[in-house]
Amino acid sequence: MQISDMLAQYNRSSATGATATAPQQGVQQLVSAVREMTVGNVFEGTVNDIKNGTVTLGLANGQTVQARIAAGVQLAVGQAMFFQVKSNDGTTVEIRPYTNGNLNNPTLLKALDAAGIPAEPRMIDMVNSMMEEQMSIGRESLMDMARSISAYPDADIKSLVLMHKLDIPMSEEFIRQFENYVGILLGYQPEACDQRGICGIQNVVEADGSVYPCDFYMLDEYRLGNFNANQMEEINAKRKEIGFIERSLQLKESCKSCPYFTICRGGCQRNRDYDQVSGMYENYFCKSYEMFFDACLPKMKEMAETLKRR
């Protein structure tokens, strides 16, 4: 990766709106840009000199920069490698070698370079995940995937790559659902109530003070009271009276015996049909869930196992 490419990308996203370095400003602005880099940025350099814990690095454009070396790091003059910003207090930048083994993969680095994508940690992980999934790492494929990675900066790379491979549409809602399923496999409680298998205690309040147990059940028959007239004790008593939470536990035995029940949990109550014969409920998206988990669950389990080892 060229340091100029990385700094250009950084400058575009910088709050200062800094532009590219002018030739006559040379090292001064380049050093300033490096000092403004955020923790985690990766760049390439060659060790020109080491004195008193400070390293002078030669960059691909012929310029040099100085930074402090993280404690315990052993470097040698002439050594060329990737570095990552460990800390930055505004005046001093501390760096460490970037030891991601993927940087030793020439195929990965060439693919990023050919696509014009900087070799940043998330982009490196993106290409590695795509290669693991035996996906194309051609220029168009990488640029398409990189757009998704940039659009959802908080999402797990493996989740996005796998969703792309499985043709699952990208949206905050779908990513959230996908990652919650992985979390369930790891033993965590999903933060999305529609994936818990049981309704929780919520109070959705209308402008007039009317209270309802869920934003999907804002109907007169589910009205719990009004904050202008009722206390919380009365509202909770009404919730118990109509059996709102208890009803979400009434699932057919065929649902409970399904091999996917531990992760599906019957879905959201609003998507369930009532069976008058058994007096129980069944999700009317049941077959869709089966198809989804048939295709995705093995990979989700693989992701969960990978996360356990981190």
C-alpha positions in Angstrom: 0.0 0.0 0.0 1.3 3.5 -0.8 1.4 5.9 2.1 0.0 8.6 -0.2 -3.1 6.5 -0.9 -3.7 5.9 2.8 -3.2 9.6 3.7 -5.5 10.7 0.8 -8.3 8.5 2.2 -7.7 9.7 5.7 -7.7 13.3 4.6 -11.0 12.8 2.8 -12.7 11.6 6.0 -10.9 14.0 8.4 -13.0 16.5 10.2 -10.5 19.3 9.2 -11.1 18.6 5.5 -7.3 18.7 4.8 -6.3 18.5 1.2 -3.4 16.7 -0.5 0.1 17.8 0.4 1.6 20.5 -1.8 5.0 19.6 -3.1 6.7 22.7 -1.5 5.4 21.7 1.9 6.9 18.2 1.6 7.8 16.5 4.9 6.2 19.0 7.2 2.6 18.4 6.0 3.2 14.7 5.6 4.4 14.4 9.1 1.5 16.4 10.3 -0.9 14.1 8.5 0.7 11.0 10.0 0.4 12.6 13.5 -3.3 13.1 12.9 -3.9 9.5 11.9 -6.3 7.6 14.1 -5.4 4.6 16.2 -5.4 1.5 14.1 -4.3 3.0 10.8 -1.8 0.8 8.9 1.0 2.1 6.6 4.2 0.8 4.9 7.7 2.0 5.7 11.4 1.1 5.8 13.5 1.6 9.0 16.2 4.2 8.2 17.3 4.9 11.8 16.6 4.1 15.4 17.6 6.3 18.3 16.4 6.5 21.9 13.1 4.7 21.2 12.3 6.8 18.1 12.4 5.3 14.6 12.8 7.2 11.4 10.9 5.6 8.6 11.3 6.0 4.8 8.1 6.1 2.9 7.3 4.9 -0.6 7.3 8.5 -1.9 10.8 9.1 -0.7 9.9 11.2 2.3 10.7 10.3 6.0 8.7 10.4 9.2 9.5 9.8 12.8 7.5 8.0 15.5 8.0 6.3 18.8 8.3 2.5 18.9 6.0 0.5 21.2 7.8 -1.0 24.2 9.4 -4.4 23.5 9.5 -4.1 19.7 12.7 -5.0 18.1 13.5 -3.4 14.7 16.5 -3.4 12.5 17.8 -0.7 10.1 16.8 -1.6 6.5 13.8 -3.6 7.6 10.7 -3.0 5.5 7.3 -3.8 6.9 3.8 -2.6 7.7 3.2 -0.5 10.8 0.1 0.3 12.8 -0.6 3.4 14.8 -0.9 2.3 18.5 -1.5 5.6 20.1 -1.6 9.3 19.2 -1.8 12.1 21.8 -1.8 14.8 19.1 2.0 15.5 19.4 3.6 12.0 19.5 2.6 9.0 17.5 3.5 5.5 18.8 3.7 2.7 16.3 4.1 -1.1 16.3 4.6 -3.6 13.6 1.4 -4.8 12.0 1.6 -8.5 12.4 -1.5 -9.6 10.5 -0.4 -12.7 8.7 -2.5 -11.8 5.7 0.1 -9.1 4.8 2.5 -11.9 3.8 0.0 -13.1 1.2 1.0 -11.5 -2.1 -2.3 -12.5 -3.8 -4.3 -10.6 -1.2 -2.1 -7.5 -1.4 -2.0 -7.5 -5.2 -5.8 -7.8 -5.4 -6.2 -4.7 -3.1 -3.6 -2.8 -5.1 -5.3 -3.7 -8.4 -8.7 -2.5 -7.1 -7.2 0.7 -5.8 -8.2 -0.1 -2.2 -5.9 0.8 0.6 -4.5 -2.1 2.7 -6.3 -1.1 5.9 -7.1 -3.7 8.5 -10.8 -4.1 7.6 -10.1 -4.3 3.9 -7.4 -6.9 4.5 -9.8 -8.9 6.6 -12.4 -8.5 3.9 -10.2 -10.0 1.1 -9.1 -12.8 3.4 -12.7 -13.7 4.3 -13.6 -13.6 0.6 -10.8 -15.9 -0.2 -11.8 -18.3 2.6 -15.3 -18.4 1.1 -13.8 -19.0 -2.4 -15.3 -15.8 -3.7 -13.9 -13.8 -6.6 -11.4 -11.2 -5.6 -11.4 -9.5 -8.9 -11.5 -5.7 -9.1 -15.2 -5.3 -9.4 -16.0 -7.9 -6.7 -13.6 -6.2 -4.3 -14.9 -2.7 -5.0 -18.5 -3.9 -4.6 -17.7 -5.6 -1.3 -15.6 -2.6 -0.1 -18.7 -0.4 -0.6 -20.7 -2.6 1.8 -17.8 -2.7 4.3 -17.6 1.1 4.3 -21.4 1.5 4.5 -21.6 -0.6 7.6 -18.4 0.2 9.6 -19.7 -1.4 12.8 -20.7 -4.7 11.2 -18.5 -7.9 11.5 -16.5 -8.4 8.3 -17.3 -12.1 8.1 -21.0 -11.4 8.5 -21.0 -9.0 5.6 -19.0 -11.3 3.3 -21.1 -14.3 4.1 -24.3 -12.3 3.6 -23.0 -11.1 0.2 -22.1 -14.7 -0.8 -25.6 -15.9 0.2 -27.3 -13.0 -1.6 -28.9 -11.7 1.6 -29.8 -8.1 1.1 -27.6 -5.6 3.0 -29.4 -3.4 5.5 -29.0 -2.5 9.2 -32.0 -4.7 10.0 -30.8 -7.8 8.2 -27.2 -7.4 9.5 -28.5 -7.0 13.0 -30.6 -10.2 12.6 -27.8 -12.2 11.2 -25.3 -11.2 13.9 -27.9 -11.8 16.6 -28.2 -15.4 15.4 -24.4 -15.8 15.7 -24.7 -14.3 19.2 -27.3 -16.9 20.1 -24.9 -19.6 19.1 -22.3 -18.1 21.4 -24.8 -18.2 24.3 -25.8 -14.5 24.3 -29.2 -13.1 24.7 -30.2 -11.3 21.4 -30.8 -7.6 21.8 -33.6 -7.8 19.2 -36.9 -8.8 21.0 -38.3 -10.6 17.9 -35.4 -13.1 18.2 -35.9 -14.0 21.9 -38.9 -16.2 21.5 -40.8 -14.4 24.3 -42.3 -10.9 24.5 -40.7 -8.6 27.1 -42.0 -5.8 29.3 -42.3 -2.7 27.1 -44.4 0.4 27.3 -45.1 2.1 24.0 -46.7 5.5 24.7 -48.9 7.5 22.3 -49.1 11.3 22.3 -52.3 11.2 24.4 -50.6 9.1 27.1 -52.1 5.8 26.1 -49.8 2.8 26.8 -49.4 -0.4 24.8 -47.3 -3.5 25.3 -45.6 -3.4 21.9 -45.4 -1.1 18.9 -47.0 -3.9 16.8 -49.9 -4.1 19.1 -51.1 -0.6 19.4 -54.8 -1.5 19.2 -57.7 -0.9 21.5 -57.8 -4.5 22.7 -54.2 -4.3 23.9 -54.4 -0.9 25.5 -52.9 -1.1 29.0 -54.0 2.2 30.3 -53.0 5.9 30.1 -50.2 7.6 32.0 -52.5 10.6 32.6 -54.8 8.4 34.6 -53.1 5.1 35.6 -50.1 4.2 37.7 -47.5 1.7 36.6 -48.9 -0.9 39.0 -52.3 -0.7 37.1 -50.6 -0.8 33.7 -48.6 -3.9 34.6 -51.7 -5.5 36.1 -53.5 -5.0 32.8 -50.6 -6.6 30.9 -50.9 -9.6 33.2 -54.7 -9.7 32.8 -54.6 -9.9 29.0 -51.8 -12.4 29.2 -49.6 -10.6 26.6 -46.3 -12.1 27.7 -47.6 -15.5 28.6 -49.2 -15.9 25.2 -45.9 -15.6 23.4 -44.8 -18.9 25.1 -47.8 -20.9 23.7 -46.1 -22.6 20.8 -47.1 -25.8 19.0 -45.1 -29.0 19.9 -44.1 -29.3 16.2 -42.4 -25.9 16.6 -40.6 -26.9 19.9 -39.4 -30.2 18.4 -37.9 -28.5 15.3 -34.1 -28.9 15.0 -33.8 -25.1 14.5 -36.0 -24.1 17.5 -33.1 -23.2 19.8 -32.0 -20.5 17.4 -35.3 -19.7 15.7 -37.3 -19.7 19.0 -40.6 -19.4 17.1 -39.9 -15.9 15.7 -41.9 -12.8 16.7 -45.4 -13.2 18.1 -46.8 -10.8 15.5 -45.9 -13.4 12.8 -47.7 -16.3 14.4 -51.0 -18.0 13.5 -53.3 -19.2 16.2 -54.4 -22.9 15.9 -57.9 -23.2 17.4 -57.6 -27.0 17.7 -54.4 -27.0 19.9 -54.9 -23.5 21.3 -51.2 -22.9 20.4 -49.3 -20.7 17.9 -47.1 -21.4 14.9 -45.0 -18.9 12.9 -46.4 -18.5 9.4 -42.8 -18.0 8.1 -41.8 -21.4 9.4 -40.8 -22.8 6.0 -38.9 -19.7 5.2 -36.9 -20.0 8.4 -36.1 -23.6 7.6 -34.8 -22.7 4.2 -32.7 -19.9 5.7 -31.2 -22.0 8.4 -30.6 -24.9 5.9 -28.4 -22.5 3.9 -26.9 -20.3 6.6 -26.7 -22.2 9.9 -23.5 -24.2 9.1 -21.6 -21.0 8.3 -23.1 -19.2 11.3 -21.8 -22.0 13.5 -18.4 -21.7 11.9 -18.3 -18.0 12.6 -19.3 -18.6 16.2 -16.5 -21.1 16.6 -14.0 -18.6 15.1 -15.2 -15.9 17.6 -14.8 -18.3 20.5 -11.1 -18.8 19.6 -10.4 -15.0 19.5 
